[in-house]
Amino acid sequence: MTSDAAALPCLARIRPDIRAMHAYPVQDATGLLKMDAMENPHRLPPALQQALGERLGRLAINRYPGAETGALKSALAAHAGLPPGWALMLGNGSDELITLLALACAQPGASMLAPMPSFVMYPLAAQLHGLAFHAVPLAADFQLDEAAMLAAIEQHRPALLYLAHPNNPTGTLWDEGALARLAEAQGRHGGLVVMDEAYQPFAARTWLDRVRQNPAAHGHVLVMRTLSKFGLAGARIGYLMGDARLIAEIDKARPPYNLSVLNIECALFALEHAEVFAAQAQDLRAQRAALMAALRALPGVTAYPSEGNMILVRVAASGQPLPDAAAAQRVFEGMKARQVLVKNVSTMHPQLAGCLRLTVGSAEDNARMLAALKAAL
């Protein structure tokens, strides 16, 4: 028994693997330019901000959510262009949906598979719910190793296959043909595929187009999205789309009233003004192109292609390549000393050695971030 458990014996009732875990880190951004979490830098125009405040003030927050939940599901279905025969369920961000999927599939011997490095919540959800997690390394350029993925699907026959579309933290939009072949292989043994489209507002394509072309081949495929990157990170709205029969079963694992009336109303308001958020996403795509060009002109920096609102860079110090965590940490600390906070992902996976993840922000934010990066190299 650890010293903590000896001092507080009830701690021994907590699973040992959970006690050994580290909590998901959220960096303190007080006084810093926050460029670490892929948030939309644009706020609502003042008139819309005021209208939203007045609308929220009229809500009956003494009541549980009711008809508002159905209204949001209908609005999201229209916004996404939900394929015929499909339904959707709501989550408190994508994170809750990932957890609920693991919970729903947590049968004895079940497993989850994903190419890695990718979103850290996939293996975390697997661990929390007792699923084995099988990671297949990406190729050196962060593309899929299709042969290795197919072999892993055949070997492990996972209950869940996660494919981020595009990927986080690399920003990669993987080859559409390869993704289709992986989804087909997963379907042959009765497994589920989750296309995680968290960064869809910034990507060149959506998997829903493939679904509409051949609905019969996608009965085992789920498409997951969030409104966090749409511009509502503070409202925590995620949604999972799939065959209505499949969604009906997964939705049974969802806690009642998992979204507040405040969050639901924020989302409804945002969808009513979707053109404002679409213009913001268009601006961020343009800023991404400008930021990428500037990064590629910097000595000691390798910037990887991105279809998200982030860019992964590998850094070197003093013009010498140092692909290790120490190099990334030095640059990270140097930027933080200049009041710019980015994400040091160098220790998350061996293939990310020496890497930082930069959020794409406004032109002004990007200029400050670039200046801090140049000074810290």
N, C-alpha and C positions, 0 to 999 in steps of 0.2 A: 504493500500500500504506500502511495506517495505521501510526502509530508502534508500536502494539502488535504488528501483524503483522511489522513490520521487526525488532522485538526477538525475536519468536518466530515464525519464518517458517511453521511448520506451521499457524498460525491461518488462513492463506490457504486452507487446505483446507476450512474451515468455510464453508458457503454464505453469501454476502454478506447475504442477507435475514435470515438467522438472527443474524448478527453485529450487524445493525442493530436487532434487536428488543430489547424490554425483557422481562426475566423476570417471570413472574406475581408480583405483590407480596404478601407475607404480612407484615402489620404486627406489630411487636414489642409484645406486650401485657403485658410484665413489670410487675407492680405496678398494673395497670389493670383496671377492670371491662370485660371483653371483650364488646362488643355489636356486633361488626363482621362476623361470619361466619355468622349464622343457626344457631348451635349450640343444641342442646337444653340448657337450664341444669340440668336434673334429672339427678342421678346415681342409680345403682341403690340401693335400700334396702340397709343394711349386711349383712343376712343373705344377700341375693342376690349382693352384691359378694363376700362370702366364698366362697359356693358356686361362683361363676364362677372365682375364683382357684384353688380346689382342683381344679376341672375342667381348667383350663388347665395346671396343674402335672402332670397325668397324661398329657399328650399326648406322643407320640413325635416330638419336633421334629427328630430325626435323619433322619426319613423325609419324602419329598415327599408332598404331599396326594394322597389316593387316593379311597377310598369316601366320605370326608367331603364331597367336592365334589358328588357325586350326591345325598347326603342334604340338602345345603343347597339345591340346585336344587329338589328335591321339596318341601321346607319352604316355599320362597318361592312355588312354584306354588300350593300350598294357601293360603298367606297372601293372595296377590293374587287368587285365584280365576281361574287361567289359563283362557282360553277353550278349548273343544275344538279340536284341530288346531293349537294353538299350542305353542311351546316357549320356553325362555329360556336365555340365556347370561350368564355372570358376568363382571364387570369390577372392576378395582381402583378403585372409585368410578365415578360417571358419567363423570368426565373421561377415563378410559381407554376407555370405550365410545364416546365421541364421537370420540376419536382413531382407534379401530379402524374405525369406520364410514367416516371419511374415507379411511383407508388402503384399505379394501375397495372403495371406489367411485372411486378415483383413476385413472380412465382418461383418455387424452388428450382435452382439451376439456371434461371434467366440471366441474360447478360445484355450489355450495351456496347456498341462499337462506334468509333468515330475516328476520322483522321486527326492527327495532332501534330503541331499545336493548333488548338481551336479554343472554343469558349470553355472557361474553367468550370462552369456550372454543370457540364455534362458528366465528367467523372465525379464531381461532388454529389450530384443527385443519385448517381449509381451507388456510391458508398453509403449514403444515408439510408437507402432503402434495400441494401443487401444484394444488389446486382453486381456481378463481375463486370469490370470495365476493360475493354480491349482497345488499345490505342495503336493505330497504324501510322508510322511516321510519314509526313509529307516528303516530297522530293526536295532537293536542295534549293530549288527556286520557288518553293511553297506551292507547287502544283500537286495534284493528286498522284499517288503511285497506284494506278488503276489495278495493275496485276496483283500487288500486295493486298489491296482492298478486297478484290474478288476472292483471293485465297483465304483471307480472314473471315469473310462472310461464309464461305463454304465450310471452313473449319469450326467456327464458333456458333454459327446459326443464331445470331443475336436477336433478341426480342425487339430491340430498338437500334436503328442506324441513324445517326445524326450527320447531316450534311449542311454546313453553314453556307448560305447562298446570298451574298458573299461572306467570306470567312473573317472571323475576328480572332487574333489581332492582326492578321496579315493583310486584310483587305482584298484578298484574291477572289475573283469570280471564276470558279473552276469550269473546265470544259463541259459543255452541255451534253455532248454525246457520252462522255465518261460517266457523268452523273446519271444519265438514263440507264446505262448498262448496270451500274451499281444498284439502282432502284429495282431494276428487273430481277437481278440476282437475289436481292433481299426478299422480293415478293415470291420467288419460287419456293422458299421454305416457310412461307407464312409469316415473315417478320414485318415490322412496321418501319417506314422511312419517315423521318422528320426533316423537311427542308426548312431550315431556320433563316427566315428572311428579315431579320431585325434591321438590316441596313438597306432594305428595298427602296426607300425614297432616293437613294443615291446611285442605284445600280442600273445597268443597261437593260436588264431583263428580269422577269419574274417567272417562277416555275408554274404559276397558274395558267400561263399561255399553253404549256405542254399538257396540262390537265384538260383544258378545254378542247384540245385537238384529239385527245384519246381518253375520255373519262374512264372507260372500262379497265384500262391498264393502271389506273391510279387509285383503286379501292383501298390499297394499303399505304397510301402516301398522305401525310399530313403536311400542311404548310403553316408555319408559325410566324407571326409578326408581332410587332410592338408599336405603340405610339410614342415611345421614348425618343426615338430618333426622328420621328415625325415632328417633334417639338414639345412633347408633353412628358419629359422625363420625371417631373415632379408629381405627375398624376398617376403613374403606375398602372398602365392599361396594356395588357397583352391579349392576343386572340389566336386561337388555334382553329384551323379550317380543315375539313376532311369529309369523307363520306358520312352522311347523316347517321347511318347505323353505327359507325365506329365512334363518332363524336358522342352519341348518346350513351355509350358505355363508359368512355373516359370521363365524361362529365359527372358521373356518379361519384367520382373521387374528390370532386371539388367541394370545399366547404361552402355552406350556405352564406350568402351575403359577403362574398370575398372582396367585393368592391364597394366603396362607400358612395353615397349619393353625390358627394362633392366631386369625386373622381369621375363618376359617370357623367355628371353635368358638364364638367370641363371637356370631356371627350366629345360629347354631343355638340357643344359650342364650337369646338375646333373643327369638327367635320362639316358644320354648317358654313365655316369660313375656310374650307380646304384650299381655296385658291391662294390665300395668304401664305399658308404653309408650303404650298407647291412652289411659290415664288422664292421662299426662303431656301428650299432644297435646291432649286435651280442656281441660286447665288452660291451655295456651298459647293456645288459641282464645279462652277467656274473658279471659285477660290481654290479648290483642290488641284485643278490643272495648273494654276499659277504657282501654288505652293510646291507642287511636284517639280516644276521647271526650276524654281529657285533652289530646291534641295539638291537636285542633280548637278547643279553648277558648283556646289560646295565641295572642296577637297576634303577627303576623310569621311565622306557620307555616302552610303549606298541607300537609295530610296526605292522601295518596291512598288510596283503598280497596284493601284487600289480602286475598288468600286464601292468603297464605303466612305464615311466622313472621318476617316483616319488614314494616316500614312505610317507604315512601318519603316524605320530607318536603322541601318547598322552603322555604328560610329567608330571612328578611330581617333586616337589622340596624337597631336603634333604631326599629322600626316603619316603616321605609322599604323598599319592595321593591327588592331588588338581585339580580336573577336572573343572577348571574354566578359564576364560580369563586371570585373573591376573597371574596364574601360567605360562601359555603359553607366556604371554608378558614378564615376567621376564627372561625366558629362551631365548626368541627371542632377547631381548636387550643384554643379556649376550653373545650370539653368535655374535651379531653385533659389540659389543665392541672388539671382537677378530677377526674382519674383515671378518666375514662370514655372508652373507645375505641369510636367508631362508624366507618362507612365513608363517606368522602367520594367520591361518584360524580360530582361536578360536571364533571369533565374527561373522563369516559368517552364522552359523546355530547352534541351540542349541545342536545338536548331535556332533558338532565338538568342544565342550568346552574342553579347555586344549590341543588342537591339533596344531601341526606345520606340514607343508608339505615340505619335503626335495627333491630336485632334485637329481637324480642319475647322478653323473659325472664320470670323469676319476678316476682311482685309487688314484692319488695324491690329487685330489679335495675332494674325499670322506674321505680320511684320515684327511685332514685339517678340514672338516666339523665335523667329529666324535670327533676330539680333542676339538673343540670349544663347541660341545654339552656336552661332559663330564665335561668340566670346568664350563659350565653355569648351570648345573643341581643343 
